Amino acid sequence: MFAPPNQAYRIRSRFLATRQGKKELLDYVQDSRTLIAGTAADPLPEAVTLTVFMEGLRTSTARTEVFRVHSSSFEEAVSVALNAEHNFRSARPGWYAGSAGSSSGPEPMDLSYAEDEEAELLAAEQRTSIRRCFACGSTLHLRASCPVRNQRKAPPSQASGSSRGNSAPSRRGAP
């Protein structure tokens, strides 16, 4: 089996561009080791691999400790970084989701909330399918044919003596 002619170049450039980013430190170390092993035919100098690893670390206690110690080899820097990360996590249980301090085991899920939520969703669906009158809230009719609304809009009686009642006949032409 033959590798493409520029395979060594690709691996070298991937290693030089590698960064920890959002990866866990152990994953970053494993990726770095894999890429270094891929350059075994034409290895990079130890100073280059060390510098790339150190610069690729995200801002954390591991990075601070690696820069403070001034490691002389890649493996020494990895050891310092992993040790610093372990010490930080063990000193603050619960800081990280997967920390060693939170080994109380899995916590059972409370299903009563799920049942309540399901009932609430069903009730909301039913509420949208029920058509109610906006004036009185009845489900028997809509606002346009609401008897309560129509009673309020009914013209006032002639005997009431209001200004509307007296002015209405004069508009029709009667005195």
Rosetta blueprint (number, residue, H / E / L):
1 M L
2 F L
3 A L
4 P L
5 P L
6 N L
7 Q H
8 A H
9 Y H
10 R H
11 I H
12 R H
13 S H
14 R H
15 F H
16 L H
17 A H
18 T L
19 R L
20 Q L
21 G L
22 K L
23 K L
24 E L
25 L H
26 L H
27 D H
28 Y H
29 V H
30 Q H
31 D H
32 S H
33 R H
34 T H
35 L H
36 I H
37 A H
38 G H
39 T L
40 A L
41 A L
42 D L
43 P L
44 L L
45 P L
46 E H
47 A H
48 V H
49 T H
50 L H
51 T H
52 V H
53 F H
54 M H
55 E H
56 G H
57 L L
58 R L
59 T L
60 S L
61 T H
62 A H
63 R H
64 T H
65 E H
66 V H
67 F H
68 R H
69 V H
70 H L
71 S L
72 S L
73 S L
74 F H
75 E H
76 E H
77 A H
78 V H
79 S H
80 V H
81 A H
82 L H
83 N H
84 A H
85 E H
86 H H
87 N H
88 F H
89 R H
90 S H
91 A H
92 R L
93 P L
94 G L
95 W L
96 Y L
97 A L
98 G L
99 S L
100 A L
101 G L
102 S L
103 S L
104 S L
105 G L
106 P L
107 E L
108 P L
109 M L
110 D L
111 L H
112 S H
113 Y H
114 A H
115 E H
116 D H
117 E H
118 E H
119 A H
120 E H
121 L H
122 L H
123 A H
124 A H
125 E H
126 Q H
127 R H
128 T H
129 S H
130 I L
131 R L
132 R L
133 C L
134 F L
135 A L
136 C L
137 G L
138 S L
139 T L
140 L L
141 H L
142 L L
143 R H
144 A H
145 S H
146 C L
147 P H
148 V H
149 R H
150 N H
151 Q H
152 R H
153 K H
154 A L
155 P L
156 P L
157 S L
158 Q H
159 A H
160 S H
161 G L
162 S L
163 S H
164 R H
165 G H
166 N H
167 S H
168 A H
169 P H
170 S H
171 R H
172 R L
173 G L
174 A L
175 P L
